[in-house]
Amino acid sequence: MRTRVTGAVLVLAAAAALGGCGAESRSSAAGAPAATPTTTAHAGHPASSKPVEPPKPLRADERRVTLSMPAAYTPSAPTGVGTDDYRCFLLDPEVARDAFVTGFDVRPGNPSVVHHVILFRVPPQEVQRAEQQDARTPGQGWTCFGNSGLTDDGGLDDAPWLGAWAPGGTERLYGEGLGAEFPAGSRIVMQVHYNLLAGTAPDASSAELRISEDPDTTPLETVLLPAPVELPCRAGRTGPLCDRAAALKDVQARFGTGPGSTANLLHLLCGSEPIGPIQSCTRTVQRPQTIRGVAGHMHLLGEAITIRVNRGTDRELTVLNIPVWNFDDQGSTPKAPIALKRGDTVTVTCRHSQRFRDLVPSFEGQPERYVIWGEGSTDEMCLGILLVTRP
């Protein structure tokens, strides 16, 4: 069963850079104290000065394909308000035979303004529609808050992602024998989220794919686990946007009524939690699958995020625990295979804090507000991500 909310949920805004599904490579401490922000607010953050790592050696049956924007793009707020621009660029890797993407390396051209990058697969039957979208939109690419802007690709149980980059991301390799399906003639949509709080300098981001035509490759699929965010203004702090209805209207003005309505739609998917800093969403597994990798995504008010299997039962297992969230370090966690059967549950839980508004430079000059799910750098998200294989 494909779970759908809207395309807006397919954001990742700054989704974690999925990849490296193999043996366990990162440990995490449970019961850690409340987080202290280690991010520099993605405005001239240190990630922009990190040296570019040399590419990892190719494995058997792999080749590299480089994808580049045809020209530099200068970001701007497409609705005329707000401080964020989501732009999608149609790229052709010229893959003539059925293949698999077995790794990727996203290289932001201007890391100071690039908040995240997602690579979406465009199957052959959607290519003409993508070309028409590109042709009828002035300038390079098109506006795409939430998803690729091509179809209702809001399927959370099999999202059409090939990979994603966020601060701290490096080249990612899927585990030996694993890869995302890439039929012959498919294209790539590269979605780039620009944080205009860091400026509007031109960007020319690129990506490099590892392609394999080995027919014995096991297909990987991406499962998205969004949860609501309901963070009222702090006691004694007031302002027009401290009213939730006003905050929702502001999000819709900046991103449109579709992506701007995700805050309400998530409650239909997840049910309502008490308003406050901790929110969760539990989903039931509809078909057997095996977890190969996990990641989490929040923005600048994030404190901690966990993903648990069968929470509250004697079979509970924590598959991701980040007790101190760092926006500038959103790498993924490979996992030794974890088998799930139909009827199992997967729960993502996030903790956010308004106190970071006083500590993170990006909030300087920003009004106090009731924080809900939104696409912007100073809005918030709670998103768990699973890479899975299925029989």
C-alpha positions as CSV (number, residue, x, y, z in Angstrom):
1,M,0.0,0.0,0.0
2,R,1.4,3.4,-1.0
3,T,0.9,6.0,1.7
4,R,0.2,9.5,0.3
5,V,-0.1,12.9,1.9
6,T,0.9,15.4,-0.7
7,G,3.9,16.1,-2.8
8,A,4.9,18.7,-0.1
9,V,5.8,16.0,2.3
10,L,8.4,14.7,-0.2
11,V,10.7,17.6,0.6
12,L,13.6,16.7,2.4
13,A,14.5,19.8,2.8
14,A,17.8,19.2,3.8
15,A,17.4,15.7,3.8
16,A,20.1,13.5,5.0
17,A,22.6,12.2,2.4
18,L,21.4,8.6,2.1
19,G,23.9,6.0,1.1
20,G,26.5,3.7,2.3
21,C,24.1,0.9,3.1
22,G,26.2,-1.8,4.5
23,A,27.8,-2.6,7.9
24,E,27.0,-0.4,10.9
25,S,29.3,2.6,11.0
26,R,27.9,5.0,13.5
27,S,27.0,4.5,17.1
28,S,24.7,6.7,19.1
29,A,24.2,7.3,22.8
30,A,20.8,6.9,24.4
31,G,19.6,9.1,27.2
32,A,21.9,12.1,26.3
33,P,21.1,15.5,27.7
34,A,19.2,18.1,25.8
35,A,21.1,19.3,22.7
36,T,23.2,22.4,22.5
37,P,23.2,23.9,19.0
38,T,26.4,23.1,17.1
39,T,25.2,24.6,13.8
40,T,26.2,28.0,12.6
41,A,22.9,28.5,11.0
42,H,23.9,27.7,7.5
43,A,24.8,31.3,6.8
44,G,28.5,31.1,5.9
45,H,28.7,27.9,7.9
46,P,32.0,25.9,8.1
47,A,30.6,23.3,5.7
48,S,31.2,25.8,2.9
49,S,34.9,25.7,3.5
50,K,35.3,21.9,3.9
51,P,37.8,20.5,1.3
52,V,36.4,18.4,-1.5
53,E,37.2,14.7,-0.9
54,P,38.7,12.8,-3.8
55,P,36.3,10.2,-5.3
56,K,36.3,6.7,-4.0
57,P,37.6,4.0,-6.3
58,L,35.1,2.4,-8.7
59,R,33.9,-1.1,-7.9
60,A,33.4,-3.9,-10.4
61,D,30.8,-3.1,-13.1
62,E,30.6,0.6,-12.1
63,R,31.2,3.8,-14.2
64,R,30.8,7.4,-13.4
65,V,28.3,9.9,-15.1
66,T,28.6,13.6,-14.3
67,L,25.6,15.9,-14.3
68,S,26.0,19.6,-14.4
69,M,23.6,22.6,-14.6
70,P,24.0,24.1,-18.1
71,A,24.5,27.5,-16.6
72,A,24.7,29.3,-13.3
73,Y,21.4,30.0,-11.6
74,T,20.7,33.1,-9.5
75,P,18.2,32.3,-6.8
76,S,15.3,34.5,-5.7
77,A,12.1,34.1,-3.8
78,P,9.6,32.9,-6.5
79,T,6.5,34.0,-4.6
80,G,8.0,37.5,-3.9
81,V,8.0,36.8,-0.2
82,G,10.1,34.6,2.1
83,T,13.8,33.7,2.1
84,D,13.8,30.4,0.2
85,D,13.9,29.3,-3.4
86,Y,13.4,25.7,-4.5
87,R,14.5,25.1,-8.1
88,C,14.4,22.0,-10.2
89,F,16.8,21.3,-13.1
90,L,16.3,18.6,-15.7
91,L,19.5,16.7,-16.4
92,D,20.2,13.8,-18.8
93,P,22.7,11.2,-17.8
94,E,22.4,9.5,-21.2
95,V,21.8,6.0,-19.9
96,A,20.9,3.8,-22.9
97,R,20.4,0.5,-21.1
98,D,18.6,-0.5,-17.9
99,A,20.9,0.1,-15.0
100,F,21.2,0.9,-11.3
101,V,22.5,3.9,-9.4
102,T,25.0,2.5,-6.9
103,G,26.3,5.7,-5.5
104,F,26.4,9.5,-5.9
105,D,28.3,12.6,-5.0
106,V,26.5,15.9,-5.0
107,R,28.7,18.9,-5.2
108,P,27.0,22.2,-4.4
109,G,28.5,25.0,-6.5
110,N,27.9,27.7,-3.8
111,P,27.6,25.9,-0.4
112,S,26.8,29.1,1.4
113,V,23.4,29.3,-0.2
114,V,22.6,25.7,-1.0
115,H,20.5,24.3,1.8
116,H,19.9,20.9,0.3
117,V,20.0,18.9,-3.0
118,I,17.7,16.0,-3.9
119,L,18.1,13.8,-7.0
120,F,14.8,12.5,-8.3
121,R,14.4,9.8,-10.9
122,V,12.3,10.7,-13.9
123,P,11.2,7.4,-15.6
124,P,11.0,7.3,-19.4
125,Q,7.2,7.7,-19.6
126,E,7.6,11.0,-17.7
127,V,10.4,12.5,-19.7
128,Q,8.2,14.3,-22.2
129,R,6.2,15.9,-19.4
130,A,9.4,17.1,-17.7
131,E,10.7,18.6,-21.0
132,Q,7.5,20.5,-21.4
133,Q,7.6,21.8,-17.9
134,D,11.2,23.0,-18.4
135,A,10.3,24.6,-21.8
136,R,7.3,26.6,-20.6
137,T,9.1,28.0,-17.5
138,P,11.1,31.1,-18.1
139,G,14.8,30.8,-17.2
140,Q,16.6,27.7,-16.2
141,G,14.5,25.0,-14.5
142,W,11.3,25.5,-12.6
143,T,10.0,26.2,-9.1
144,C,9.4,23.0,-7.1
145,F,8.5,23.5,-3.5
146,G,8.0,20.1,-1.9
147,N,8.8,17.6,-4.7
148,S,10.0,17.5,-8.3
149,G,7.0,19.5,-9.5
150,L,6.2,16.9,-12.2
151,T,3.8,14.4,-10.8
152,D,2.0,13.6,-7.5
153,D,5.1,11.8,-6.3
154,G,3.9,11.9,-2.7
155,G,4.4,8.1,-2.3
156,L,6.1,7.9,1.1
157,D,6.7,4.1,0.9
158,D,8.6,4.2,-2.4
159,A,9.8,7.8,-3.0
160,P,11.5,8.4,-6.4
161,W,14.8,9.6,-4.8
162,L,18.2,8.5,-6.0
163,G,20.1,10.5,-3.4
164,A,20.3,13.7,-1.4
165,W,22.9,16.1,-0.1
166,A,22.7,18.2,3.0
167,P,25.5,20.0,5.0
168,G,28.1,17.4,6.0
169,G,27.3,15.1,3.1
170,T,30.1,13.5,1.1
171,E,30.2,10.9,-1.7
172,R,27.8,8.0,-0.8
173,L,28.1,4.4,-2.0
174,Y,25.4,1.9,-1.6
175,G,26.4,-1.5,-0.2
176,E,27.9,-4.1,-2.4
177,G,25.2,-5.5,-4.7
178,L,22.6,-2.8,-3.9
179,G,21.4,0.1,-6.1
180,A,18.4,2.2,-7.1
181,E,16.7,1.1,-10.3
182,F,17.3,3.4,-13.3
183,P,15.5,2.3,-16.5
184,A,17.0,3.1,-19.9
185,G,16.2,6.6,-21.1
186,S,15.4,8.0,-17.6
187,R,16.4,11.5,-16.6
188,I,17.3,13.2,-13.4
189,V,15.6,16.2,-11.7
190,M,18.1,17.9,-9.4
191,Q,16.1,19.9,-6.8
192,V,18.2,22.6,-5.1
193,H,16.9,24.5,-2.0
194,Y,18.5,27.9,-1.8
195,N,18.6,29.7,1.6
196,L,18.4,33.4,0.7
197,L,19.3,34.4,4.2
198,A,22.8,33.5,3.2
199,G,22.7,35.7,0.0
200,T,21.6,35.4,-3.6
201,A,25.0,34.7,-5.3
202,P,24.8,32.5,-8.4
203,D,25.1,28.7,-8.1
204,A,26.1,26.0,-10.5
205,S,25.8,22.7,-8.6
206,S,26.6,19.3,-10.0
207,A,26.3,15.6,-9.2
208,E,28.2,12.5,-10.1
209,L,26.4,9.1,-10.3
210,R,27.8,5.7,-10.1
211,I,26.1,3.5,-12.7
212,S,26.1,-0.3,-12.9
213,E,24.4,-2.6,-15.4
214,D,24.9,-5.7,-13.3
215,P,21.5,-7.5,-13.5
216,D,22.1,-9.2,-10.1
217,T,21.9,-5.9,-8.3
218,T,19.2,-5.8,-5.6
219,P,16.9,-2.7,-5.9
220,L,16.9,-0.2,-3.1
221,E,13.8,1.8,-2.3
222,T,13.4,5.0,-0.1
223,V,10.8,5.2,2.6
224,L,9.9,8.6,4.1
225,L,8.7,9.0,7.7
226,P,7.4,12.6,8.3
227,A,6.0,13.7,11.6
228,P,4.2,16.9,12.6
229,V,5.9,19.9,14.1
230,E,3.8,22.0,16.6
231,L,6.0,24.4,18.5
232,P,4.2,27.4,20.1
233,C,5.9,30.7,21.0
234,R,7.7,30.7,24.3
235,A,6.0,32.0,27.4
236,G,6.1,35.7,27.5
237,R,6.9,36.1,23.8
238,T,4.3,37.5,21.6
239,G,3.7,38.5,18.0
240,P,1.2,38.2,15.1
241,L,2.7,34.9,14.0
242,C,2.4,33.4,17.5
243,D,-1.2,32.5,16.4
244,R,-1.1,29.1,14.6
245,A,-3.6,30.1,12.0
246,A,-1.6,33.1,11.2
247,A,1.6,31.1,11.0
248,L,0.0,28.6,8.7
249,K,-1.3,31.4,6.4
250,D,2.3,32.8,6.3
251,V,3.7,29.4,5.3
252,Q,1.1,29.1,2.5
253,A,1.9,32.6,1.3
254,R,5.6,31.7,0.9
255,F,5.2,28.2,-0.6
256,G,1.7,27.9,-2.0
257,T,-1.4,26.3,-0.5
258,G,-0.3,22.8,-1.5
259,P,3.1,22.5,0.2
260,G,1.9,25.1,2.7
261,S,-0.8,22.7,4.0
262,T,1.5,19.9,5.0
263,A,1.3,20.9,8.6
264,N,-2.3,20.0,8.7
265,L,-2.1,17.0,6.4
266,L,0.4,15.3,8.6
267,H,-2.1,15.1,11.4
268,L,-4.3,13.1,9.1
269,L,-1.5,10.8,8.4
270,C,-0.1,10.5,12.0
271,G,-3.0,11.5,14.3
272,S,-2.5,14.4,16.7
273,E,0.1,14.6,19.4
274,P,-0.1,17.1,22.3
275,I,1.2,20.4,21.2
276,G,4.7,20.8,22.3
277,P,8.4,20.2,21.6
278,I,8.1,16.4,21.1
279,Q,6.2,15.0,18.1
280,S,6.0,11.5,16.7
281,C,4.4,9.5,13.9
282,T,4.0,5.8,13.7
283,R,3.5,3.9,10.4
284,T,2.6,0.3,10.0
285,V,4.6,-1.8,7.6
286,Q,2.5,-3.1,4.7
287,R,4.8,-5.6,3.1
288,P,8.1,-7.3,4.1
289,Q,11.2,-5.3,3.8
290,T,14.8,-5.0,5.1
291,I,16.3,-1.8,6.4
292,R,19.7,-1.1,4.9
293,G,20.3,2.5,6.0
294,V,18.7,5.3,8.0
295,A,18.8,9.0,8.3
296,G,17.0,11.9,9.9
297,H,16.3,15.5,9.0
298,M,15.3,18.6,10.9
299,H,16.2,22.3,10.6
300,L,17.8,24.8,13.0
301,L,15.5,24.3,16.0
302,G,16.0,20.6,16.1
303,E,17.3,19.0,19.3
304,A,17.1,15.2,18.8
305,I,15.6,12.6,16.5
306,T,15.0,8.8,16.9
307,I,13.6,6.1,14.7
308,R,12.3,3.0,16.5
309,V,10.8,-0.3,15.3
310,N,7.9,-1.7,17.2
311,R,8.0,1.0,19.8
312,G,6.4,0.1,23.1
313,T,6.6,-3.7,22.6
314,D,9.0,-6.3,23.8
315,R,10.5,-6.3,20.3
316,E,11.3,-2.5,20.3
317,L,14.5,-1.7,18.5
318,T,16.1,1.7,18.0
319,V,17.5,2.0,14.5
320,L,18.5,5.7,14.7
321,N,19.3,7.8,17.8
322,I,20.7,11.3,17.3
323,P,20.6,12.9,20.8
324,V,22.3,16.1,19.8
325,W,21.2,17.3,16.4
326,N,23.7,19.2,14.2
327,F,22.3,20.7,11.1
328,D,25.8,20.9,9.5
329,D,26.4,17.1,9.9
330,Q,23.5,15.2,8.3
331,G,25.3,12.1,7.2
332,S,23.4,8.8,7.0
333,T,23.8,5.7,9.2
334,P,24.3,2.4,7.4
335,K,22.7,-0.6,9.1
336,A,23.3,-4.3,9.2
337,P,20.2,-5.8,7.6
338,I,17.0,-5.4,9.8
339,A,14.1,-7.5,8.6
340,L,10.6,-6.1,9.0
341,K,7.4,-8.0,8.4
342,R,3.9,-6.9,7.6
343,G,2.3,-5.4,10.7
344,D,5.5,-4.2,12.3
345,T,5.6,-0.5,13.1
346,V,8.2,2.2,12.5
347,T,8.1,5.4,14.6
348,V,10.0,8.7,14.1
349,T,10.2,11.1,17.0
350,C,11.6,14.6,17.0
351,R,12.4,17.2,19.7
352,H,12.6,20.9,18.8
353,S,13.3,23.9,20.9
354,Q,12.4,27.6,20.4
355,R,15.4,28.6,22.7
356,F,17.7,28.2,19.7
357,R,16.1,31.3,18.2
358,D,18.3,33.3,20.6
359,L,21.5,31.3,19.8
360,V,21.5,30.7,16.0
361,P,22.4,33.6,13.7
362,S,19.8,32.8,11.0
363,F,17.0,33.9,13.4
364,E,18.4,37.4,13.9
365,G,15.7,39.8,12.8
366,Q,13.1,37.0,12.4
367,P,9.8,37.5,14.2
368,E,8.7,35.2,17.0
369,R,6.3,32.6,15.5
370,Y,4.4,29.4,16.1
371,V,6.6,26.9,14.3
372,I,5.0,24.3,12.1
373,W,6.1,22.1,9.2
374,G,7.4,24.4,6.4
375,E,9.8,24.3,3.5
376,G,11.9,27.3,4.7
377,S,15.3,27.3,6.4
378,T,13.8,28.9,9.5
379,D,10.7,26.7,9.4
380,E,10.9,23.2,10.7
381,M,10.6,19.6,9.7
382,C,10.7,16.1,11.4
383,L,11.6,13.5,8.8
384,G,12.9,10.0,9.2
385,I,14.4,8.2,6.1
386,L,14.8,4.5,5.5
387,L,16.6,2.8,2.6
388,V,15.1,-0.7,2.2
389,T,15.1,-3.7,0.0
390,R,12.0,-5.8,-0.6
391,P,11.4,-9.3,-1.8
